[in-house]
Amino acid sequence: MSKSLKRVRAALEAAGIAPDIREMGQTRTAQEAADAAGCALDQIVKSIIFRGHDSGQALLFLTAGGNRVDANKASTVAGEVLDKADAALIRAQTGFAIGGVAPVGHLNPIRSWMDPRLMQFDQVWAAAGTPRHIFPIDPTVIIRLTGAETAQFTQI
């Protein structure tokens, strides 16, 4: 089991959640992940990381699978201009590789926001630290575990 997957499992267990982590094979798109999980596209939690222009910190936007982050709206929500985050920044600040960024189990605290669309479901599916593993979770639990703020930052 990878270190990343272990961190996600440990974070869930520490929160009193019995992890139901499932290996799905390589899923490169939200639609592929939804098909593998047998859920709606918008039940997939995409973890989109930006780099704060002034802070240099990684910032996490948890987005419904069918939605796209609007960079201008996200910048307004974050209170600073956002730049593209490179793989090195993402790995250094979260401990995850692109494609496997989970909402929990980060190496360092991370400011995060959640797409309100995710709150319309009783269960959503998030990456579990690798591009091949996902887990189901109540979106209200994600907010509790991450401290994410619900905000409108997606394209219409």
FENGIDA-V463299 format. One record per residue. N is the residue number from 1. PSI is psi as a letter, one per 20 degrees, with the letter a starting at -180 (none if undefined). Layout:
n=[N | N]
psi=[PSI | PSI]
//
This chain:
n=[1 | 2 | 3 | 4 | 5 | 6 | 7 | 8 | 9 | 10 | 11 | 12 | 13 | 14 | 15 | 16 | 17 | 18 | 19 | 20 | 21 | 22 | 23 | 24 | 25 | 26 | 27 | 28 | 29 | 30 | 31 | 32 | 33 | 34 | 35 | 36 | 37 | 38 | 39 | 40 | 41 | 42 | 43 | 44 | 45 | 46 | 47 | 48 | 49 | 50 | 51 | 52 | 53 | 54 | 55 | 56 | 57 | 58 | 59 | 60 | 61 | 62 | 63 | 64 | 65 | 66 | 67 | 68 | 69 | 70 | 71 | 72 | 73 | 74 | 75 | 76 | 77 | 78 | 79 | 80 | 81 | 82 | 83 | 84 | 85 | 86 | 87 | 88 | 89 | 90 | 91 | 92 | 93 | 94 | 95 | 96 | 97 | 98 | 99 | 100 | 101 | 102 | 103 | 104 | 105 | 106 | 107 | 108 | 109 | 110 | 111 | 112 | 113 | 114 | 115 | 116 | 117 | 118 | 119 | 120 | 121 | 122 | 123 | 124 | 125 | 126 | 127 | 128 | 129 | 130 | 131 | 132 | 133 | 134 | 135 | 136 | 137 | 138 | 139 | 140 | 141 | 142 | 143 | 144 | 145 | 146 | 147 | 148 | 149 | 150 | 151 | 152 | 153 | 154 | 155 | 156]
psi=[p | q | h | g | g | g | g | g | g | h | g | g | g | h | j | k | p | o | p | m | p | p | p | j | a | o | o | i | r | h | g | h | g | g | g | h | i | k | r | q | g | i | i | p | o | p | o | p | p | r | p | p | g | g | h | j | q | p | p | p | o | o | q | q | h | i | q | q | p | o | h | g | g | h | g | g | g | i | j | q | q | p | r | p | p | r | h | g | g | g | g | g | h | h | j | q | q | p | i | j | o | r | i | r | k | q | h | q | q | p | p | q | q | p | p | h | h | h | i | i | q | h | p | r | p | q | q | k | i | r | i | i | p | r | q | q | q | p | h | h | h | g | g | g | h | i | j | q | p | p | q | o | j | r | q | none]
//
